[in-house]
Amino acid sequence: MSEICFLQGLSIGRIVNTIWDPKYSKLLQGLWKHNLTCQIIEEALECQINFKPKSIEWKIKGEGPTILELSSPKLNFKAAKTLEKFNIFYTNQLILQDDKTLATWSQLKLIKSATRKGRKPIWFEYLESIVLQDSNTRKIKDDFYINTDLRRLAIPNLQHLAADKRIKDWVITKEIDSKPILGHIIKKNSNSVLIEH
């Protein structure tokens, strides 16, 4: 049971390895307020008691700075739960397929099939202030450019269209030799749809 609690604590803390930097101690104590196992481990580390669990494997593959490294001053329990739900550990998971553009908060929520209502969170605004070179074009700074296949943000959860003709789904379509088109269904039949883009 304690192994499960430990893994849950690593997940909510957006920690990519079983060893973490002590400078995040205060933040992690807040995130782990309901996790006694992680609180005890954190207290042991503060007393300079080090250990490495043998039976627990926890290594999240990725490149570049983690969300914890860049956004730690603005992270809180609610933000950590959102990041856990979206399964985001690394900043480059927020970079779109063109490798140079940071996703907007609305795009991120759309890709992760979450409701787009509500304002942009403080931790995301803080991250944008660090990562973005130009907030209008959303181009990222060269320091954050990483050409990798480990980014998983731009792969949305695909779902079938609703059979109910009253539901006007959003769709992505692509013709041969053209760019993908995002559109809103205006009219649908059993074998075709009319979209507005």
C-alpha positions in Angstrom: 0.0 0.0 0.0 2.8 2.4 0.8 4.3 1.8 -2.6 1.1 3.0 -4.3 1.0 6.1 -2.0 4.6 6.8 -2.9 3.9 6.5 -6.7 0.8 8.7 -6.3 2.9 11.3 -4.6 5.5 11.3 -7.3 2.7 11.6 -9.9 1.0 14.6 -8.2 4.4 16.3 -7.7 5.2 15.9 -11.4 8.5 14.3 -10.3 10.2 12.3 -13.2 12.5 10.2 -11.0 12.5 8.7 -7.5 15.2 11.2 -6.5 14.2 14.9 -6.5 15.9 18.2 -5.7 15.5 19.3 -2.0 14.7 22.9 -3.2 11.2 21.7 -3.9 10.6 20.5 -0.4 8.2 23.2 0.7 6.1 22.9 -2.5 6.0 19.1 -2.2 4.9 19.3 1.4 1.9 21.3 0.3 1.1 18.9 -2.6 1.5 15.9 -0.3 -0.6 17.1 2.6 -2.9 14.1 2.2 -0.2 11.5 1.6 1.5 10.3 4.8 4.0 8.1 3.0 5.4 10.9 1.0 5.4 13.2 4.0 7.5 10.7 5.9 9.9 10.3 3.0 10.3 14.1 2.7 11.0 14.4 6.4 13.7 11.6 6.1 15.3 13.5 3.2 15.4 16.7 5.3 17.2 14.8 8.0 19.7 13.6 5.3 18.5 10.0 5.4 18.7 8.8 1.9 17.2 5.6 0.5 16.3 4.2 -2.9 13.3 1.9 -3.1 14.2 -1.4 -4.8 10.8 -2.5 -5.9 9.6 0.8 -7.3 10.4 1.8 -10.9 9.6 5.4 -11.6 11.3 7.1 -14.6 9.3 9.3 -16.9 11.1 9.6 -20.2 11.4 13.1 -21.6 13.8 15.9 -22.5 14.2 19.5 -21.5 13.0 21.2 -18.3 10.1 19.7 -16.3 7.0 21.6 -15.4 8.2 21.4 -11.7 11.5 23.1 -12.6 9.9 26.0 -14.4 6.6 26.5 -12.7 7.3 25.6 -9.1 6.8 29.1 -7.7 3.2 29.1 -9.0 2.2 25.4 -8.5 -0.4 24.4 -6.0 -2.5 21.4 -5.3 -5.2 22.3 -7.9 -2.6 22.9 -10.6 -0.8 19.7 -9.8 -4.1 17.7 -10.1 -4.7 19.4 -13.5 -1.2 18.5 -14.7 -1.7 14.9 -13.4 -5.1 14.6 -15.2 -3.5 15.9 -18.4 -0.4 13.6 -17.9 2.1 16.5 -18.4 5.5 16.3 -16.9 7.8 18.1 -19.3 7.5 21.6 -20.8 8.1 20.3 -24.3 4.8 18.3 -24.0 3.1 21.7 -24.4 4.9 22.5 -27.7 2.8 21.9 -30.8 3.8 19.7 -33.8 5.7 22.5 -35.6 8.3 22.4 -32.7 8.4 26.1 -32.3 4.9 27.1 -30.9 3.6 26.8 -27.4 0.0 25.6 -27.2 -2.5 28.0 -25.7 -4.4 27.0 -22.6 -7.6 26.6 -24.7 -5.8 24.3 -27.2 -4.3 22.2 -24.4 -7.8 21.7 -22.9 -9.3 20.9 -26.3 -6.6 18.3 -27.1 -7.0 16.7 -23.6 -10.8 16.6 -24.1 -11.5 18.9 -21.2 -14.0 21.7 -21.1 -12.6 25.0 -22.2 -14.5 27.1 -19.8 -12.7 29.2 -17.1 -9.7 31.4 -17.1 -6.1 30.5 -17.8 -4.4 29.3 -14.6 -1.6 31.3 -12.9 1.0 28.6 -13.3 0.4 28.5 -17.1 0.7 32.3 -17.4 4.0 32.1 -15.4 5.2 29.3 -17.7 4.3 31.4 -20.8 6.3 34.3 -19.4 9.4 32.1 -19.2 9.1 30.0 -22.3 7.6 32.4 -24.9 9.8 34.6 -27.1 6.8 36.4 -28.6 3.3 36.1 -27.0 1.5 37.1 -30.2 3.0 34.4 -32.4 3.5 32.0 -29.4 7.0 31.3 -30.7 9.2 29.7 -28.0 12.7 30.8 -27.0 15.6 28.9 -28.6 16.6 27.6 -25.2 13.4 25.5 -25.1 13.6 24.1 -28.6 14.0 20.4 -28.5 13.6 18.2 -31.6 12.3 15.0 -30.1 9.7 12.3 -30.6 8.8 12.2 -27.0 6.2 15.0 -27.2 2.7 13.7 -26.8 0.5 16.8 -26.5 -0.5 17.1 -30.2 -2.1 13.6 -30.2 -5.7 14.2 -29.2 -8.0 11.5 -28.0 -10.0 10.7 -31.1 -13.6 9.9 -30.8 -16.4 8.8 -33.2 -18.9 11.4 -34.3 -22.2 11.4 -32.4 -24.9 9.6 -34.2 -27.4 12.3 -33.1 -27.7 14.8 -35.9 -28.4 17.6 -33.4 -24.9 17.4 -31.9 -22.6 19.6 -33.8 -19.1 18.1 -33.2 -15.8 19.7 -33.9 -13.7 17.6 -36.4 -10.3 17.6 -38.0 -10.2 16.6 -41.6 -7.5 16.5 -44.2 -7.6 16.2 -48.0 -4.8 14.6 -49.9 -1.7 16.8 -50.1 -3.2 19.6 -47.9 -3.0 20.7 -44.3 -5.4 19.5 -41.7 -8.6 21.6 -41.3 -10.4 22.1 -37.9 -14.1 22.7 -38.4 -17.5 22.7 -36.8 -20.1 20.4 -38.2 -23.1 22.3 -39.6 -25.0 19.4 -41.2 -24.5 15.6 -41.2 -26.0 12.7 -43.0 -25.3 9.0 -42.7 -22.4 9.2 -45.2 -21.3 12.8 -45.3 -20.8 15.9 -43.2 -20.7 19.6 -44.0 -18.2 21.6 -41.9 -17.6 25.2 -41.3 -14.0 26.3 -40.8 
